[in-house]
Amino acid sequence: MIESASSSRNHITYQLPATHPTVLGHLKIARVDHWVKNVFVLPGIVAAMTFETWTFGSLCWCIVIGMLSVCLIASSNYTINEVLDGPYDRFHPIKCRRPVPAGNVSIPLAYVQWILLMAAGLALGALVSVPFAITMFALWLMGCFYNIPPLRSKDKPYLDVLSEAVNNPLRLLAGWFIVSIATLPSASLVLSYWMIGCYFMAIKRYAEYRDIGDAERATMYRRSFGYYSLDRLLVCIMFYGSAAMLFFGAFTIRYRLELILAYPLVAIVMAIYLSIGLKPNSAAQAPEKLYKERPLMVCVVACAIVIVLLLLVDIPLLHRLFAPTMTIAGNVP
């Protein structure tokens, strides 16, 4: 790898030896290895199965088609992200090796790939249901809003995290509409899902900013870093984590009190993720590789199992323990 300085500024750019477009390069910008992130669709499926009636055969078909639709839409968004981020990735010591800055992608063909993946994803989504297809289109539009100028929300502080993390509640809705089109999930659950996504994304930003180690070069790589600092990012992490649990608490009290027993495990997962984000060369910068973090994966699986069980099993004692005991003056007979 060759390091070169900009002629007008003393910013370091990272360049690889000249190459040419390849099929593998185009496959890489679709980021199939990132499809694991679509696991966030599953809680929507489980939640809808808890509150709605469903049949096994049709549900299995819808899950397979629906998950493939989500993955194709995600790959469409990844493709446009890779294309438009290419000039900025040259300022990152690792991302400079991506296919676009490395010269392994034909830009005109990449735009065709972007549209074709979107069209295929929407076509499959329409086979599931109209609300599901609309959700997929919204997911694709958010990818445009996040990446494409002049909007390009990823360049704007705070809005970068909020707009990227909105993919979380959209995935929740996708999972819900795979099972049911007659109802919507509660607003508190959707907002909690959004805020927990913001929490994870803010930790990713913190890890990136700290590891680059130079505020000026960080800004060249990601414009929103021109406003952020490590302290501001830590405050954001605290805010999003608190908001996520606040809305989850509202959902729990209103719809499923049993879920309160899962809170310690949820808190442990959030704490472990934060500890990962604070490490040098943190895996939080590449969430698709988090499966290598064994303590996190063990806690996530345990938490998921406990939540599913608590959605299925009624515990009347909990309702008695948390029943209101205070009387309001004037209401006493």
Secondary structure by P-SEA (a helix, b strand, c coil): cbbbbbccccbbbbbccbbbbcaaaaaaaaccccccccccaaaaaaaaaacbbbbcaaaaaaaaaaaaaaaaaaaaaaaaaaaaacccccccccccccccccccccaaaaaaaaaaaaaaaaaaaaaacaaaaaaaaaaaaaaaaacccccccccccaaaaaaaaaaaaaaaaaaaaaccccccccaaaaaaaaaaaaaaaaaaaaaaaaaaccaaaaaaaccccccccaaaaaaaaaaaaaaaaaaaaaaaaccccccccaaaaaaaaaaaaaaaaaccccccccccccccaaaaaaaaaaaaaaaaaaaccccaaaaaaaccccccccccc
